[in-house]
Amino acid sequence: MPDLSTVSTHDSDLDDRNAGIRIYVNGRIVPRAEAMVSVYDSGFLLGDGVWEGVRLYNGRWAFLDAHLDRLFEAAKAIDLDIGMDRAGLRQALDDTAATNGMHEDVHARLMVTRGVKAKPFQDPRLSRSGPTIVIIMEHSRPSESTFQRGITLATVPFHRGLPLTQDPKLNSHSKLNCILAGIHAQKSGADEALMLDPHGFVNTTNSCNFFIVRRGEVWTSTGDYCMPGITRANVIALCRDNAIPVFERNFSLVETYGADEAFITGTFGAQTPVSTIDERAMTHSPGPVTRRIRDLYKALVHLETA
């Protein structure tokens, strides 16, 4: 069970099997203690790479096509040749799961960097040996106690920025902006950070997409300055298919404080309620709309992986 004084959206029940996991590194599946990359790797040196998190249910990867679409689009955007096609990556995921005897409640982090550099400098042409591909796969069941308690958020002065600086739609290894946001929130006593967009509208958290519920309506940001979350898109589609009013729109902190419910979405925890924002308590946490969306999402995952 997690320490309830330090709640995170990525809390999971402890599983001793994770001490003996085997990890995929460039075509080899090796014991955890042997899973290493070079100190000259561009991911280590510069955060130069992209990644995806995917979950295994009933022996099948949920929404894998959407995750691979996002991975290949991001790699193209940063001019990174992954060196494998979609079938190869899918096979690498399946092989790693099989080697670990994994079937259910599994989270995989698939990471691709520009690879080992000839010298420890920024120029991407110094990465000459091809990409580095790593898959870390763990037994992880999201904590039910975290769902029941909800997480606390604090608004921070760090924004998800404009595309002309670093496009927030890229799921890159360069996460320092979000890490600093999380540190700021934790030092103010909250679990995670609520980040605004460059215009001051409510945008996202440091690690997940953000939703509020006002008078039965579900609101989320326009999507212009946040990660195009797979779970976010699924929630929006579920609302539209089940007569739940949902809007992608600009909204302010004032409107957020007055919400009846709030929740965040991500591949790991699916939907996690928010209990307070800047020490203002939500009316319900978890609320009836959040619970309904969670049930609909579970049914969607079951259909996807049946």
N, C-alpha and C positions, 0 to 999 in steps of 0.2 A: 504494500500500500504506500502511496506517496505521502510525504510529509505535508500535511494540509497547510502549513505555514508558508510553504514555497510551492505554489501550484503553477503548472505550466500547461499549455495546450498540448504538449507532447508527453504528458505523464502516462506511464503504462505500468501495469502490474509487473512486479519483479519476476524474472524468469531465469533460473540458474542455467538453463541450456545455452544462454547467450555467451557464457564464458568459453564455450567450446565451438563456437561457430567457425565456419570456413568461409573465406572471402575471395571473390574473383578479382584477380589483378592481371590484366593483359593476357587473358587466355588461360591462366593457371588458377586453380582454386586451392588455396593454401590455408593452413591454420591461422587463426587470428594473430598470433604472435609473430608470424612470418609475413604478414601482409604489409608491405612497405613500398614506398615510392621514393625516387631520388630527391635529394635536397635541391637539385637543379630542375625539378619539375616545374613547369610554368604555373601550375595550379598552386603549388606551395609558395613559389616566389612572388606571384603577382595576382593570384585569384583569377587566372586566365582559364576559364572553362565554363561549362554548363552542366546542369544536372536535373534529374527527375526523382521524385519519390513515388513509388507505386506499392499497392497492397495486394496480398494474396489471400483470396477467400475460396474455400472449397477446391483448392488446388488450381485456381485460375486467377490470372492477373486482372483486376478490375479496371476497366476503361483504359487498357493499355494502348490501344490505337491512338486515343486522344493524347496520351502522355508522349508517345513517340512522335506524333505530329509536332507537338510543342518543342520537343528536344531537337528534332532535325531543323525546324524553322529557326530556333535560337542559334544552332551551330552555323547555319548558313549566314545568319545576320552578323556573326563575328568572324566569318570566313575560316571556320574550323572544319576540317575534313575528319569526320568520325572514324573513317577507315573500316566501317562495318555497315551493312544494310540493316533494315528493320528486322528481317528474319534472323540475322546473326545476333542482334541484341536480344531478341526474344529467346533465342536458344540459350544465350549466356545466362539470362535470368532463370530459365527452366533448369538448366544444368546446375546452377548454384543452389536452387531450392532443392533439387533432388539429392545433391551431395549432402545437404544439411538435413534431409528428411523432413522438409517443411511442407505443410499443406494448408494451414489455416492460421489466421491472426498473425500474419507476417508482414513486416515492412521492409522494403528494399530501397536503398539509395543508389541510384545509377549515376555515376559521375564520369565526365569526359573532360580532360584538359588538353591543352595544345601539346603537351608532352615535355620531354627533357630538353633543356636548352644547352647550347654549347658554352654560353657564358651567362652569368647571373644578372642579365640586363633586360630591359623592357622590349626591345625590338622583336616582334613576332617571328622574324626570319631566323632568329637564333634557335627556334624549335625545329630541329631538322630530323628527328628520329621517329616522327609519327605520334599520334595521340596516346595518352594514357587513359585506360578505361578501368574503372574500379566499381565493383558492386558489393556494398555492405548490406547484409540481409540478417534481420534479427526477429526473434519471436517477440511480438509486442501486441498486447491487447490494451486499447485505450482505457484509462482508468474510469470506472463508473462513478467513483466518488468525486472525481473532478467534474464530471457532467452534472452531478446533483448539486455540488457547491457552486459551480460557475467560477469564472476567473474575474479578476479585477483589472481594469485598464486605467492608465493615466495618459492624458494628452501630452505630447512632447514637442519640443521646438524643431525636431528633425522631420523633414518632409520627404515624401516620395516625389522625386524631382521631375524635371522636364526631360523629354526624350533627347534634347540636344546636349544634355550632360551625360547621364547614363539612363537609358530607357528602362523604366521600372517594369516593363513587360518582360524583360530578359530574366530568366531564372539562372543567373550567373553565380559563379563562386565568389564574386566580389560582393560581400554582404555587410561590409563595415558600417554603412549608413544605418542599416536595420539593427545591427548589434549595438551601436551607440544609442539608438532609440530605446532598445530594450534595457540597457544599463541605466539610462536616465529614468525610465519608469520604475525599475526595481529600487533605485536609490530613493525614489519618492514613496515607496511602500506598496506599489502595485505589482501585479504579476507580469503584465506585458504592456506594450506601448500602443496608444492610438495615434496614428500619424495622419496629418492633414495633407491636402494637395497644395500646389503652389499658390492657389487662390484662396486658401483658408477653409475649403470645404472638407468635411470628414471623408477619409479615403480608405484606409486599411490599417491593420495592425502591423507590428514589425515582422510577423511570421505568417499571417493568415488574412483571408478576405473577411470583410466586416459587413454585417447586416443589422438593421433595426426593424422593429415592428411597432407601427403606430396605428391604433384604431383598426386593427385587422389587416393593415397593408404592410407588405414587406418592402423595405427600401435598402438599396445598396448603392455604391458610388457609380458614376458613369462608366467606370472601367478605363478611363483615359490615363490614369496615373497609378494603376495597380497591376499586380500579377494577374494574367488571364487564367484564373484558377479553374482546374477541371471540376472540382467539387462545387465551386461558385456557379459555373455554367449549368451543372446538373441541378442545383437547387433552384435556379431561375426557371429552368425548363419544367421542373416538377411543380412549381407554383403555377405556372401558366397552364399546365395540363390538368391541374386539380382545383381550378377556380379560386386560387389564392391570389389576390391582387399583388403584383410585384412591379417595382419601378427601379430602373437604373437612372439615377438623377443626382444633382447636387443637393446637399443638405448640410446644415450647420451644426455646430455643437449645441446651440440652443434647442434645436429640434431633436438632437440625440439625447440630451438630458431629459427631455419630455417623453421619451419612448416608453412603451409598455414592456418591451422585451428587446434584448440584443443578443446576437450570437455571432460566432466566427466560424469559418469553414476552411477545411484543409484536408489533404489526402489522409493524413494520419488520424486525426480525431473526428473527421467527417463534420459534425456540428458540435460546438462547445458553447454553452450559454455564458453570457457575461452577467455578473451580479451587480457590479458597480462600475461607474465611469467617473473619474475625478471625484470620487467619494459620494457621488449621487447614486442612490440605489435604484435599480430597475424595479418596476412594479411587480414583475414576475421573473423568477430565475430558478429553473427553466420554466418558460411560459407555455401556454397551450399551443400557440402557433409553432414555436420551436420544437415542441414534442411531436406535433403532427408532421412537420417537415422531416424530423429524424426518422419517424416510422416510414414515411414515404421513401426516404433515401435507402433505408435498410431493405425495403422491398425491391428497389431498383438494383441494388447490389446483388441481391439474391437472384434476380432475373438475369443480370449480366453474367453471373458466374455459375448458373445452374448447370 
